[in-house]
Amino acid sequence: MTVDIRPIRLPRHVGATDDAELAAYETLLRRLDVEALGTSDLTRRPQEVLQDLRRAEFTRYTAIGAFDADRLVGLVEVQWELDADAATAYIEVLGVEPDRRREGIGSGLLASAEEAAHAAGRPAIVLSADHLIGAQDAIRPRLHPPQGDADIAADAPPARFALAHGFALGQLYRVSAMDVAGRGDAFRRLLSTSLEQASDRYRLVGWQNEAPDELIDSLAVAHERMSTDPPTGAIAWGLEQWDAARIRDGERRARQAGRTHLNVVAVAPDGEVAGFTELSLLPDSPAVEQWDTIVLAPHRGHRLGMRLKLANLVALDELDPTRERIYTWNADENQHMLAINVALGFRPFALESTWQRPPAASGAAGSAGTGATSGS
C-alpha cells in the first residue's frame, strides 16, 4: 500500500476545523513517548506543537508525516538553527506505528527530513532516540559511546535503525526523574543550610517567565555558553547565538505554548550572571522539565550549581505544590552535574542516544570534559 510522506498541515489554531493532522500528530507523539519512556508526562500538547512548527526567528522546526490514506502512520521532526553559520540539523523524534514497521516507512521519513535539512544548508544530521533501562539489558550485546560509562543494547530497534543508516553512536544522556510532591519543606531546609555555608559574594535572583532587563544581556551570554561548555561526546554540535532578543522570543513562545518557566540566577559582584537554572512547567501535566543549568567557568567551585537548583525547587513548591515529578537529561560523562542531581534525589530510568554520521562528527568532537558545572 502506498504511503504518502509530506509535511504536516498546520491549522490556524488548535480546535480549528482543519486541525485533524495536528491532533493525529500529537496522538502519535504520545503513543511513541509511552513506548519509549513509559510515560506521556513529557508529550507536548497540541498548542505547543503548533507553536514550535510555526515560523520562528531563531530555530526552524519541520514536521513530516507518513500517511496511509488519511491515517498518520509515522512522523519525523527536524530542527535547525537559523544562524547563517549553522551546519547541523537535529532529528529529535522519528517513529512509526508498531503495526507498520519494517515497511521502509522510517527510512522514507529519515530521507525526507534529511532532504529538508540539506535544502536549508544543514549537511550534518544528528539523530536521537530513547531507551528504557530494563533488567534484561545486562545479558544483551552492548553498544558504548566514546565517553561515559553507560551503554545501550546493540540490538535495540533504534540502534539497529541508526547503524543501518550509517550513523555512529556519539553520546548517551541519562534521563532521570525525581518525585517532588511533599518535599517543599525539605528543599527549604537544604537551601537554608546551603546559604549559611555560602559566602555573600553571589546573590540569587529568581523570576517567573520574564527575565529582568538589567540581567538579560549577561543571561544571554550564559545561554550561549550552554551550547559549548557541557560535554558533547563525539557529536559536532554548533554554537548557538544568543542575545536579549532571543531570550525574549523564547519567553513569548513559552507563554503562547502554555508553559510557565521558573528561573534562578547567581549574580556576581560585578552585576553579571555567574550561573543560572531553569524549570519548565508543562501545561495540563503533573510534570516539570529541568532545563539548562550552568555555572560559568570563572565562578565554579562555590557550590553554586546546587544552590541554584535548591532555590528553584523552593520556588516551584511556592508556585505549584501539586507538581509531582521533575525530569532531567544529563550527558553520562558529566559527572559533576550528575552528582548534584543524584544528591537531590533524581534516579535514572532511561537513556537518550545521540547519533551522527562520520565524518561530520570527526571534525569537531566537542568537549569531553567531566568536571563542567553545566547540564540540566
SESE-169621 format. One line per field, with one value per residue (C-alpha): residue in three letters; x, z, y. Coordinates in Angstrom, 2 decimals. Layout:
resn ALA_...
x X_...
z Z_...
y Y_...
END
This chain:
resn MET_THR_VAL_ASP_ILE_ARG_PRO_ILE_ARG_LEU_PRO_ARG_HIS_VAL_GLY_ALA_THR_ASP_ASP_ALA_GLU_LEU_ALA_ALA_TYR_GLU_THR_LEU_LEU_ARG_ARG_LEU_ASP_VAL_GLU_ALA_LEU_GLY_THR_SER_ASP_LEU_THR_ARG_ARG_PRO_GLN_GLU_VAL_LEU_GLN_ASP_LEU_ARG_ARG_ALA_GLU_PHE_THR_ARG_TYR_THR_ALA_ILE_GLY_ALA_PHE_ASP_ALA_ASP_ARG_LEU_VAL_GLY_LEU_VAL_GLU_VAL_GLN_TRP_GLU_LEU_ASP_ALA_ASP_ALA_ALA_THR_ALA_TYR_ILE_GLU_VAL_LEU_GLY_VAL_GLU_PRO_ASP_ARG_ARG_ARG_GLU_GLY_ILE_GLY_SER_GLY_LEU_LEU_ALA_SER_ALA_GLU_GLU_ALA_ALA_HIS_ALA_ALA_GLY_ARG_PRO_ALA_ILE_VAL_LEU_SER_ALA_ASP_HIS_LEU_ILE_GLY_ALA_GLN_ASP_ALA_ILE_ARG_PRO_ARG_LEU_HIS_PRO_PRO_GLN_GLY_ASP_ALA_ASP_ILE_ALA_ALA_ASP_ALA_PRO_PRO_ALA_ARG_PHE_ALA_LEU_ALA_HIS_GLY_PHE_ALA_LEU_GLY_GLN_LEU_TYR_ARG_VAL_SER_ALA_MET_ASP_VAL_ALA_GLY_ARG_GLY_ASP_ALA_PHE_ARG_ARG_LEU_LEU_SER_THR_SER_LEU_GLU_GLN_ALA_SER_ASP_ARG_TYR_ARG_LEU_VAL_GLY_TRP_GLN_ASN_GLU_ALA_PRO_ASP_GLU_LEU_ILE_ASP_SER_LEU_ALA_VAL_ALA_HIS_GLU_ARG_MET_SER_THR_ASP_PRO_PRO_THR_GLY_ALA_ILE_ALA_TRP_GLY_LEU_GLU_GLN_TRP_ASP_ALA_ALA_ARG_ILE_ARG_ASP_GLY_GLU_ARG_ARG_ALA_ARG_GLN_ALA_GLY_ARG_THR_HIS_LEU_ASN_VAL_VAL_ALA_VAL_ALA_PRO_ASP_GLY_GLU_VAL_ALA_GLY_PHE_THR_GLU_LEU_SER_LEU_LEU_PRO_ASP_SER_PRO_ALA_VAL_GLU_GLN_TRP_ASP_THR_ILE_VAL_LEU_ALA_PRO_HIS_ARG_GLY_HIS_ARG_LEU_GLY_MET_ARG_LEU_LYS_LEU_ALA_ASN_LEU_VAL_ALA_LEU_ASP_GLU_LEU_ASP_PRO_THR_ARG_GLU_ARG_ILE_TYR_THR_TRP_ASN_ALA_ASP_GLU_ASN_GLN_HIS_MET_LEU_ALA_ILE_ASN_VAL_ALA_LEU_GLY_PHE_ARG_PRO_PHE_ALA_LEU_GLU_SER_THR_TRP_GLN_ARG_PRO_PRO_ALA_ALA_SER_GLY_ALA_ALA_GLY_SER_ALA_GLY_THR_GLY_ALA_THR_SER_GLY_SER
x 0.00_1.40_2.38_2.44_5.30_4.80_4.81_2.07_-0.67_-0.89_-4.25_-4.88_-5.27_-5.92_-9.55_-9.97_-11.85_-8.56_-6.61_-7.10_-3.49_-2.10_-4.32_-3.18_0.44_0.11_-1.67_1.10_3.74_2.02_1.96_5.62_6.55_4.76_6.54_9.99_9.83_6.97_5.09_3.30_4.21_6.52_4.43_3.97_0.37_-1.16_-0.74_2.98_3.46_1.74_3.83_7.05_6.14_5.16_7.83_10.25_13.07_15.87_15.06_13.20_11.07_9.70_7.24_6.77_4.18_3.71_0.07_-1.78_-4.88_-5.99_-4.22_-0.95_1.31_4.69_6.33_9.66_10.53_13.72_15.02_17.98_19.39_18.65_22.05_23.88_26.88_24.85_25.52_23.72_20.11_18.68_16.10_14.68_11.77_11.25_8.68_6.28_3.13_4.01_1.77_3.50_7.14_9.62_7.98_10.60_8.44_11.07_13.73_11.46_10.82_14.54_15.29_12.61_13.94_17.49_16.32_14.70_17.83_20.18_17.98_18.39_22.18_22.43_24.53_25.27_22.47_22.14_19.58_18.33_16.26_15.13_15.80_14.11_16.53_15.46_16.52_17.19_19.67_22.71_22.53_22.22_25.14_26.10_26.97_29.22_29.69_33.21_32.85_30.91_30.08_26.55_25.68_22.63_21.52_23.10_20.01_17.52_15.38_16.60_20.22_19.68_17.95_20.68_23.50_21.78_21.62_25.29_25.08_27.63_26.74_28.19_26.83_24.38_22.30_20.83_17.10_16.23_13.15_12.66_9.46_8.90_5.40_5.52_9.25_8.98_9.99_12.93_14.16_13.81_15.95_18.62_18.62_18.90_21.89_23.48_23.06_24.51_27.63_27.96_29.90_27.99_29.89_26.97_23.31_20.46_17.73_14.64_11.72_8.78_8.66_10.30_13.94_14.75_16.01_19.18_20.24_19.13_22.34_24.60_21.94_22.21_25.98_25.35_22.83_25.36_27.91_25.40_25.94_29.70_30.54_28.71_30.27_29.17_30.91_31.51_28.61_29.51_27.01_27.36_27.47_24.06_23.98_22.12_21.16_18.41_16.04_16.34_15.59_12.50_11.38_11.71_9.73_6.94_6.77_6.72_3.78_1.90_2.55_1.06_4.30_5.44_9.17_10.95_14.47_17.13_20.46_23.56_24.73_28.43_29.72_30.14_26.42_26.93_25.16_27.55_25.15_21.50_18.98_15.55_12.47_9.72_6.22_4.21_0.53_-2.07_0.59_1.98_5.47_8.21_11.26_14.62_16.11_19.58_21.81_25.24_27.84_30.30_33.91_35.31_32.69_32.93_33.99_31.44_28.65_26.51_25.01_23.39_22.31_20.67_18.73_17.55_16.35_14.34_12.87_11.66_10.19_8.40_6.84_5.65_4.16_2.60_2.96_0.75_3.52_4.65_7.82_10.78_12.62_16.18_18.73_22.49_25.42_26.57_30.13_29.05_29.87_29.71_26.13_25.08_26.39_24.29_21.17_21.69_22.16_18.84_17.04_17.00_17.08_17.75_15.05_16.05_18.89_18.78_21.17_22.53_23.96_25.84_27.22_31.01_32.96_30.78_31.33_35.07_35.90_34.52_34.07_33.12_34.17_34.63_35.44_33.73_34.03_31.93_29.14_26.72_23.90_20.34
z 0.00_-0.97_1.86_1.24_3.05_3.29_5.76_8.36_7.51_10.24_11.31_12.06_15.72_17.93_17.63_14.15_11.58_9.82_12.85_12.24_11.20_14.18_16.52_14.92_15.19_18.93_19.49_17.76_19.68_22.89_21.92_20.93_24.24_26.26_24.30_24.60_28.09_29.83_30.37_28.47_31.10_28.67_25.50_24.03_23.91_20.55_21.28_21.93_18.86_16.76_18.36_17.61_14.00_13.13_11.51_14.16_14.18_15.63_15.14_12.33_13.09_10.32_10.97_8.31_8.37_6.65_5.63_4.54_3.08_5.97_8.70_10.12_10.48_11.08_11.79_11.97_13.31_12.34_13.58_12.93_13.99_11.55_12.12_8.79_10.11_11.43_9.71_11.87_11.85_14.77_14.48_17.98_17.15_14.40_14.86_13.10_14.33_15.57_13.03_10.13_10.99_8.79_5.66_4.94_6.32_8.86_6.14_3.98_6.81_7.54_3.88_3.74_6.88_5.53_2.22_4.07_6.16_3.18_1.24_4.15_4.05_7.06_5.89_9.34_10.83_14.49_15.36_18.85_20.40_23.87_25.57_28.77_31.25_31.68_33.93_30.89_29.41_31.12_29.10_25.68_23.47_24.36_22.39_24.02_23.11_23.05_26.58_29.71_31.44_30.12_27.20_25.28_23.77_20.35_19.09_20.27_17.31_17.45_17.48_14.58_12.59_13.22_12.42_9.26_8.02_8.63_11.97_14.75_18.44_19.69_23.21_25.80_28.14_31.37_31.59_35.28_37.32_40.84_42.90_44.45_45.92_49.61_49.60_49.73_53.39_52.88_49.99_52.13_54.88_52.40_50.82_54.23_55.11_51.73_52.15_55.66_54.32_51.32_51.03_50.33_47.09_44.96_45.30_43.98_41.87_40.77_38.49_36.67_32.87_32.13_32.88_34.45_31.89_33.87_33.67_30.20_28.31_30.63_30.81_27.02_27.37_29.83_27.46_24.65_26.86_27.30_23.64_24.11_27.75_28.54_27.34_23.82_23.29_19.59_18.44_16.45_17.87_16.55_18.54_19.32_19.00_21.91_22.65_24.52_21.56_21.52_25.23_24.85_21.86_23.88_26.75_24.38_22.67_26.00_27.18_23.94_24.36_27.86_29.73_32.90_33.41_36.72_36.65_39.27_38.54_40.63_40.20_40.66_42.40_39.02_38.31_35.65_35.63_37.00_36.53_36.02_36.16_34.58_35.24_32.63_33.85_31.25_30.87_31.90_33.30_36.73_35.26_35.20_32.95_34.32_31.51_31.38_34.40_34.11_36.25_34.11_34.37_36.36_39.08_39.64_42.94_45.12_45.07_43.04_40.97_43.99_45.45_42.20_41.89_45.51_45.19_42.10_43.77_46.61_44.06_42.35_45.62_46.33_42.87_42.35_45.15_43.21_40.75_41.19_39.18_37.60_34.63_33.63_30.98_31.57_29.48_31.03_31.27_33.07_36.50_38.36_37.36_37.77_41.35_42.12_40.67_42.47_45.75_45.17_44.52_40.74_39.60_36.02_34.20_30.55_28.25_25.27_22.48_20.04_16.69_13.89_10.58_10.18_9.07_10.21_13.83_13.48_12.64_15.84_18.61_21.15_24.79_26.55_29.97_33.02_35.53_33.95_36.07_33.19_32.10_33.29
y 0.00_3.42_5.75_9.49_11.28_15.03_17.96_18.07_20.56_23.18_24.66_28.31_27.39_24.37_23.36_24.81_22.77_21.96_20.68_16.94_16.33_18.26_16.23_12.97_14.11_14.80_11.48_9.54_11.51_10.45_6.76_6.86_8.54_5.87_3.15_4.75_6.29_4.51_7.78_10.54_13.14_14.93_14.79_18.25_19.40_20.44_24.16_23.71_21.53_24.18_26.92_25.03_24.36_27.90_30.04_31.29_33.81_31.69_27.98_26.24_23.16_20.96_18.12_15.45_12.70_9.36_8.96_5.85_7.47_9.73_7.76_9.11_6.06_7.70_11.03_12.80_16.23_18.01_21.35_23.60_26.94_29.78_31.40_31.65_29.72_26.76_23.43_20.86_19.65_17.69_14.91_14.56_12.29_9.71_6.98_4.63_2.93_-0.60_-2.31_-0.51_-1.10_-2.96_-1.49_1.18_3.99_5.07_5.15_7.26_9.70_9.99_10.66_13.35_15.05_14.97_16.42_19.34_19.91_19.74_22.16_24.58_24.21_21.89_18.91_17.43_15.33_14.36_11.67_10.82_8.03_6.94_3.59_2.42_0.90_-2.72_-5.59_-7.78_-5.32_-6.85_-10.06_-8.40_-7.28_-3.73_-0.62_2.01_5.70_7.21_8.68_7.77_4.51_3.91_1.67_0.51_-2.79_-3.15_-4.97_-2.32_-1.18_2.46_1.29_-1.10_1.64_4.22_1.82_0.59_4.19_4.91_6.71_6.26_6.44_9.73_10.19_8.91_11.04_9.81_10.54_10.85_11.67_12.95_12.91_16.34_16.08_16.97_17.81_21.60_21.91_19.57_21.70_24.83_23.31_22.25_25.71_27.39_25.23_25.92_29.68_29.60_27.91_30.22_33.43_36.63_37.13_35.94_36.87_34.76_36.36_34.46_35.20_33.67_33.78_37.15_37.98_41.37_43.87_44.55_40.88_39.88_40.62_38.65_35.91_35.62_35.13_32.28_30.67_30.81_29.06_26.22_25.37_24.97_24.13_20.85_17.58_16.67_13.33_12.74_14.92_18.03_20.50_24.03_27.25_28.76_32.54_34.16_37.75_39.58_39.31_35.52_35.29_37.48_35.41_32.20_33.71_34.77_31.39_29.55_31.65_31.01_27.28_27.37_26.76_28.50_28.99_29.45_30.84_31.50_33.16_33.76_37.35_38.12_41.28_42.99_42.51_39.83_36.46_33.82_30.92_30.05_27.25_26.94_24.81_24.48_23.56_21.69_22.63_20.05_17.74_16.82_17.06_19.66_19.65_20.69_22.72_24.24_24.68_26.23_27.95_29.86_28.73_31.71_31.15_27.40_25.89_27.73_25.09_27.47_24.65_23.01_26.37_27.46_24.22_24.26_27.85_26.96_23.86_26.07_28.49_25.59_24.47_28.01_28.42_24.98_22.40_19.97_19.16_15.57_14.93_16.67_15.17_15.97_14.97_14.81_13.65_10.38_11.71_14.91_13.51_16.82_17.64_14.01_14.07_17.15_15.55_12.23_14.10_15.88_12.58_12.11_8.49_7.33_5.36_5.76_6.71_9.02_8.07_10.64_9.62_11.33_10.17_10.18_12.11_15.03_14.06_13.60_17.18_18.68_16.18_18.81_18.99_15.68_17.08_15.63_18.46_21.19_22.62_22.68_20.41_20.13
END
